[in-house]
Amino acid sequence: MFHRNARLTVHGRKLIIERHQAGWKQAHIAAAMGISRKCVRTWILRYETEGETGLQTRSSRPHTMPTRTAPEVEQKVLAARAEHRQGPDLLGPKIGVPARTVSRILRRHAVPRLRECDPMTGDLIRSSKSTAVRYERARPGELVHMDVKKLGRIPDGGGWRVHGRAIPRDRERRPGYDYIHSLIDDHSRLAYSEVLPDEKGPSCAGFLERGIAYFAARGITRIERLMTDNAWAYRHSLRALCAEHGITQKFIRPHCPWQNGKVERLNRTLATEWAYRQAYTSNTQRTAALDPWLEHYNTERSHSALGGKPPISRLALT
């Protein structure tokens, strides 16, 4: 297969044959065209064996691949991806296949990335942009990120995920919204979340106070910096509490949510693995499932940024 640095195209190969038939020596052809003698010999032999068809560009893929994963294993990987909707780092240990092999199998079969799929159905819905610029604080508590995610409440008996979109919506009984408040430590990725009825100042302050206690019980005895967006509640209602605990407030640049990317990523994980992972029949059922999932996230779920280990592995518990 030719590439941008290739010396020869089909026309260059034909020129080799023409010069050879005109009586040129192979060494002279190689010197004139800036290629090796072996290359000249290869094309002459291929022309003698196959004619002009042998001069056409063909794939450089090997005829056999003895080390390629068996088709049965590939089908097992694809079935596990469809069932669990997880990435290579999580699927690999379940199947007994290296994560890198799982990744190659998924790419080979053109399986879309999780970030491009609907978390409930697995259907391809969008493409997203990623960045290679990463950073991480050196110690737990040095920087903690805080944010709120707005989530529609589930009506009693379940919503459209249970009954389907064909059912008529009762516009007189809109269930409203829940607000998922979250904290995540930059170094360890230890996370804490609560479902609250609003995102007003007292709710944010109360959540932060409980989050500080939650982190302290798990080894992060002091939070040095707190990064948030520029919401009014964060700018005006957390001052006293942050001053009391010696926390320096940091605010992202307006309209640049990627600067608070770790908690934004946690919001997406919450949506994918907790809020939309299954069809709940009531809002109470979904809310009750948050604490068990959070415990799993902090103590068992492997994290790609931590080398496949859970957040608790980076903390010295007291």
Summary of the structure (lengths in Angstrom):
residues: 318
radius of gyration: 29.2
end to end distance: 60.6
largest distance: 92.5
contacts: 836
relative contact order: 0.10
helix: 47%
strand: 11%
